[in-house]
Amino acid sequence: GLAADNTKTYWTKHKEVYEAKVLRPMTELVEELAAEFGETKIFRPYRDIRFSKDKTPYKAHIGAMVGSGYVQFSAQGLAAGNGMYGMAPDQLDRYRQAVAGDRTGGELEGVIAAVESAGIGVTGRDVLKAAPRGYPADHPRIGLLRYKGIVAWKEWPVESWLETAAAGDRVTGFLRVTRPLSAWLDTNVGPSATGSTAG
């Protein structure tokens, strides 16, 4: 309904539905996940439209951080992510050095292979068209070097199990399988020293 009528009038009229059918299940899910995966944060339903051509005021999904992971519900179903969606310049520099290194780069390839073997995709964000400055175009991990962010991502379409404990089980399984990716990023990239954050 919100996707069809993204207005304050519709939102105000249906806010109770949002709180009972969207916010409450997400709150229950992240509270359940917090014990194993760490601090949680549910994002506000309001879009930041200051610099966007799209002026619709409300998000048509609900998203939350769970430790290094991300969970999202929408009319399309359930989705989960883990990794670094974006990197500040100092993080990107450390990421590329680690990817280029024989030991650390090989470790990342192994982590990605294990995640993908579990049926979860690992993709780059803001991928450069050419080799980053200072790295050879024929580097064996040139594909990974061109990433400006790296994320494991899985989507599940709407099915009856979404309204059961199975939803929590699927997200738990995803976060466990992708934990080595976030651990590699924590060890080799870490937070930004400039105050910029990676999503």
Phi, psi and chi 1 to 4 in degrees:
 res  aa     phi    psi   chi1   chi2   chi3   chi4
   1 GLY       -  -41.8      -      -      -      -
   2 LEU   -66.8  -35.3 -171.7   60.9      -      -
   3 ALA   -64.0  -35.1      -      -      -      -
   4 ALA   -80.4  -32.2      -      -      -      -
   5 ASP  -137.4   78.6 -175.3    5.6      -      -
   6 ASN   -88.1   72.0 -161.2  -48.4      -      -
   7 THR  -130.3  161.5   62.0      -      -      -
   8 LYS   -63.3  -34.8 -170.4  164.5 -163.8  -88.4
   9 THR   -61.3  -49.3  -55.6      -      -      -
  10 TYR   -64.0  -45.0 -178.2   91.1      -      -
  11 TRP   -58.9  -48.9  173.7  -98.3      -      -
  12 THR   -61.9  -41.3  -55.2      -      -      -
  13 LYS   -65.8  -31.0 -166.1  172.7  175.2 -177.2
  14 HIS  -112.8   15.8  -64.5   85.9      -      -
  15 LYS   -61.0  -35.2 -166.2  166.4 -177.4 -166.3
  16 GLU   -64.0  -36.0  -74.1 -178.6   10.2      -
  17 VAL   -65.1  -44.1  175.1      -      -      -
  18 TYR   -58.2  -46.9  167.2   79.5      -      -
  19 GLU   -67.2  -37.2  -71.8  174.4  -11.6      -
  20 ALA   -84.1  -39.0      -      -      -      -
  21 LYS  -103.0  -13.0  -58.8  -70.0 -172.9 -176.7
  22 VAL  -120.2  -60.1  179.7      -      -      -
  23 LEU   -66.6  -45.2 -177.9   58.5      -      -
  24 ARG   -62.3  -48.4 -174.1  176.3   57.6   76.7
  25 PRO   -61.5  -37.6  -21.6   30.5      -      -
  26 MET   -66.0  -41.7  178.4   61.4   97.6      -
  27 THR   -60.7  -44.9  -56.9      -      -      -
  28 GLU   -63.2  -40.6  -70.9  172.3   -1.8      -
  29 LEU   -64.8  -49.5  176.1   62.3      -      -
  30 VAL   -68.5  -31.5  -62.0      -      -      -
  31 GLU   -64.3  -38.0  -76.4  173.3   -4.9      -
  32 GLU   -67.1  -36.6 -179.2 -173.4  -47.5      -
  33 LEU   -81.8  -23.1  -63.4  169.0      -      -
  34 ALA   -58.4  -38.9      -      -      -      -
  35 ALA   -58.1  -38.2      -      -      -      -
  36 GLU   -91.5  -34.9 -178.0  173.4  -11.8      -
  37 PHE  -110.3   -8.3  -59.5  105.0      -      -
  38 GLY   104.9 -165.5      -      -      -      -
  39 GLU   -54.9  142.5 -162.7  174.6  -35.8      -
  40 THR  -122.3  156.0   64.9      -      -      -
  41 LYS  -152.3  122.5  174.2 -167.4  172.0 -173.9
  42 ILE   -92.7  129.6  -62.5  176.2      -      -
  43 PHE   -76.6  148.2  -66.6  105.5      -      -
  44 ARG   -65.1  153.4  -70.3  156.9   47.6   92.7
  45 PRO   -81.0   -3.0   27.7  -33.0      -      -
  46 TYR   -92.2  134.2  -46.0  104.1      -      -
  47 ARG   -82.2  147.1  -65.5 -177.1   63.6 -109.0
  48 ASP   -86.8  104.8 -177.3   -6.6      -      -
  49 ILE  -102.2    7.2   57.9  173.2      -      -
  50 ARG   -58.7  -41.6  -70.0  172.3  -60.0  174.2
  51 PHE  -115.5   18.3  -51.3  109.1      -      -
  52 SER  -108.0  141.6  174.7      -      -      -
  53 LYS   -69.7  -31.0  -72.6  179.9 -176.8  172.6
  54 ASP   -80.8  111.8  178.6   -1.3      -      -
  55 LYS   -98.5   13.0  -62.3  -61.2 -178.4 -172.6
  56 THR   -64.4  133.6   50.8      -      -      -
  57 PRO   -81.0  -18.7   24.9  -30.4      -      -
  58 TYR  -121.6  144.9  -55.7  102.4      -      -
  59 LYS   -73.9  142.6  -62.9  172.2 -175.3  171.5
  60 ALA   -93.3   20.0      -      -      -      -
  61 HIS  -148.1  167.5   66.4  -91.2      -      -
  62 ILE  -121.6  133.4 -175.9  170.1      -      -
  63 GLY  -126.0  153.7      -      -      -      -
  64 ALA  -148.5  145.7      -      -      -      -
  65 MET   -90.0  139.6  -64.6  -58.6  -62.9      -
  66 VAL  -133.5   99.9 -178.2      -      -      -
  67 GLY    60.8 -126.8      -      -      -      -
  68 SER   -86.3   -5.6   65.1      -      -      -
  69 GLY   -93.3  171.0      -      -      -      -
  70 TYR  -137.0  139.2  173.7   78.6      -      -
  71 VAL  -127.6  141.1 -174.0      -      -      -
  72 GLN  -141.3  135.1  177.0  178.3  -66.6      -
  73 PHE  -113.1  144.0  -67.8  145.3      -      -
  74 SER  -155.1 -178.5   70.9      -      -      -
  75 ALA   -64.2  -19.2      -      -      -      -
  76 GLN   -82.5  -15.5  -76.8   70.5   51.0      -
  77 GLY   132.5 -150.2      -      -      -      -
  78 LEU  -109.8  143.7  172.9   67.0      -      -
  79 ALA  -141.5  153.1      -      -      -      -
  80 ALA  -141.4  146.7      -      -      -      -
  81 GLY  -139.0  161.8      -      -      -      -
  82 ASN  -157.6  142.8 -156.3   -6.9      -      -
  83 GLY   136.3 -149.3      -      -      -      -
  84 MET  -125.2  106.6  -75.2 -173.1  173.9      -
  85 TYR   -66.3  -38.7 -173.1   69.3      -      -
  86 GLY  -141.6  149.9      -      -      -      -
  87 MET  -123.8  138.7  -62.5 -176.6 -159.4      -
  88 ALA   -69.8  160.7      -      -      -      -
  89 PRO   -52.5  -41.1  -29.4   36.0      -      -
  90 ASP   -69.0  -33.8   62.7  -39.4      -      -
  91 GLN   -67.7  -42.4  -69.2  176.6  -55.3      -
  92 LEU   -62.5  -38.8 -169.7   54.5      -      -
  93 ASP   -62.8  -45.9 -173.7   46.6      -      -
  94 ARG   -66.8  -38.6  -69.1 -168.0  -63.1  -87.0
  95 TYR   -59.2  -48.6  166.0   77.6      -      -
  96 ARG   -65.2  -39.3  -73.6  178.7  178.1  152.6
  97 GLN   -61.9  -40.8  -72.4  177.7   30.4      -
  98 ALA   -69.2  -39.0      -      -      -      -
  99 VAL   -65.0  -39.6  168.8      -      -      -
 100 ALA   -70.7  -28.8      -      -      -      -
 101 GLY   -66.6  138.6      -      -      -      -
 102 ASP   -58.8  -48.7  -72.8  -18.6      -      -
 103 ARG   -71.3  -54.7 -178.0 -177.3   61.4   80.0
 104 THR   -69.0  -37.0   47.5      -      -      -
 105 GLY   -66.0  -40.0      -      -      -      -
 106 GLY   -64.0  -38.0      -      -      -      -
 107 GLU   -60.8  -44.3  -76.9  173.3    0.9      -
 108 LEU   -63.0  -42.2  179.4   58.0      -      -
 109 GLU   -58.8  -40.8  -73.6 -178.9  -46.9      -
 110 GLY   -65.7  -41.6      -      -      -      -
 111 VAL   -62.0  -47.1  164.1      -      -      -
 112 ILE   -62.3  -42.6  -68.7  171.1      -      -
 113 ALA   -60.9  -41.0      -      -      -      -
 114 ALA   -66.8  -41.4      -      -      -      -
 115 VAL   -64.8  -45.2  170.3      -      -      -
 116 GLU   -67.4  -30.1  -70.9 -179.7  -23.1      -
 117 SER   -68.4  -17.5   72.6      -      -      -
 118 ALA   -90.7    9.5      -      -      -      -
 119 GLY    82.3   21.3      -      -      -      -
 120 ILE  -114.3  130.9  -63.0  166.7      -      -
 121 GLY   -80.4  146.1      -      -      -      -
 122 VAL  -122.7  121.5  178.6      -      -      -
 123 THR  -130.6  159.7   56.3      -      -      -
 124 GLY   -94.5  156.0      -      -      -      -
 125 ARG  -119.0  143.9 -176.8  174.9  168.6  -89.7
 126 ASP    50.0   56.3  -76.3   -9.9      -      -
 127 VAL   -74.3  128.5 -178.1      -      -      -
 128 LEU   -68.1  149.9  -62.7  174.8      -      -
 129 LYS   -78.8  -27.1  -72.0 -173.5  169.4   63.8
 130 ALA  -125.4  177.7      -      -      -      -
 131 ALA   -63.8  141.2      -      -      -      -
 132 PRO   -65.3  153.3   18.3  -25.2      -      -
 133 ARG   -55.2  132.0 -166.7  175.7  -53.1  156.1
 134 GLY    92.7   -2.0      -      -      -      -
 135 TYR  -121.7  138.0  -66.4   93.4      -      -
 136 PRO   -70.1  143.3   24.7  -31.7      -      -
 137 ALA   -65.4  -21.3      -      -      -      -
 138 ASP  -100.5   19.1   62.2   -9.9      -      -
 139 HIS   -60.8  139.0 -169.4  -76.2      -      -
 140 PRO   -61.0  -21.1   15.3  -27.5      -      -
 141 ARG  -115.7   36.2  -74.1  179.7  -68.6  -77.8
 142 ILE   -59.6  -34.7 -171.1   60.2      -      -
 143 GLY   -58.6  -46.9      -      -      -      -
 144 LEU   -69.2  -34.6  -69.1  171.6      -      -
 145 LEU   -65.1  -26.8  -76.3  168.0      -      -
 146 ARG   -79.8  -10.5  -73.0  166.2   41.1 -139.1
 147 TYR   -71.2  142.8  -70.4   -0.4      -      -
 148 LYS  -109.9    2.7  -67.3  176.2   83.3  173.3
 149 GLY  -167.0  154.9      -      -      -      -
 150 ILE  -141.5  129.1 -177.9  167.9      -      -
 151 VAL  -140.4  135.0  178.4      -      -      -
 152 ALA   -88.1  136.8      -      -      -      -
 153 TRP  -145.6  138.0 -175.2 -102.0      -      -
 154 LYS  -142.6  138.1  174.9   91.5  175.4  173.4
 155 GLU  -123.8  143.8  -65.3 -179.2    7.1      -
 156 TRP  -124.8  126.3  -63.4  -88.8      -      -
 157 PRO   -69.1  167.0   24.3  -31.0      -      -
 158 VAL   -65.2  121.3  174.8      -      -      -
 159 GLU  -142.2  168.6  -68.3  176.9    6.1      -
 160 SER   -60.3  -31.0   55.5      -      -      -
 161 TRP   -66.5  -16.3   60.0  -97.7      -      -
 162 LEU   -59.8  -25.9 -101.7 -179.2      -      -
 163 GLU   -95.3   16.7  -65.7 -174.3   45.4      -
 164 THR  -123.6 -179.9   71.8      -      -      -
 165 ALA   -63.0  -15.4      -      -      -      -
 166 ALA   -61.0  -28.9      -      -      -      -
 167 ALA   -61.3  -45.6      -      -      -      -
 168 GLY   -63.5  -38.9      -      -      -      -
 169 ASP   -63.2  -41.6  -65.0  -19.2      -      -
 170 ARG   -64.4  -44.8  -57.1  -84.2  175.1  113.1
 171 VAL   -67.1  -41.1  175.9      -      -      -
 172 THR   -58.7  -46.6  -63.1      -      -      -
 173 GLY   -60.3  -43.2      -      -      -      -
 174 PHE   -60.7  -48.5  171.4   90.6      -      -
 175 LEU   -66.0  -34.3  -68.1  173.6      -      -
 176 ARG   -67.6  -44.8  -75.1  175.6 -178.4  161.8
 177 VAL   -65.2  -36.4  167.6      -      -      -
 178 THR   -91.5   -3.2   59.3      -      -      -
 179 ARG   -55.3  -39.5 -169.8 -178.2  -91.7  151.6
 180 PRO   -60.7  -30.0  -26.6   36.5      -      -
 181 LEU   -67.4  -47.6  175.9   61.2      -      -
 182 SER   -66.5  -32.8   59.6      -      -      -
 183 ALA   -65.9  -41.8      -      -      -      -
 184 TRP   -61.2  -44.2 -173.0   93.3      -      -
 185 LEU   -65.3  -41.1  -70.2  164.2      -      -
 186 ASP   -59.8  -44.2  -74.4  -15.6      -      -
 187 THR   -71.3  -43.8  -59.2      -      -      -
 188 ASN   -98.7  -19.8  -64.6  -73.6      -      -
 189 VAL  -115.8  -57.0  179.4      -      -      -
 190 GLY    70.5 -177.1      -      -      -      -
 191 PRO   -72.4  162.7   24.1  -30.0      -      -
 192 SER   -77.0  135.8  172.0      -      -      -
 193 ALA   -81.3  -10.0      -      -      -      -
 194 THR   -92.0   -3.6   62.6      -      -      -
 195 GLY    94.3  -13.4      -      -      -      -
 196 SER   -72.6  150.2  -59.8      -      -      -
 197 THR  -115.6  151.0   54.4      -      -      -
 198 ALA   -96.1  140.1      -      -      -      -
 199 GLY   -99.1      -      -      -      -      -
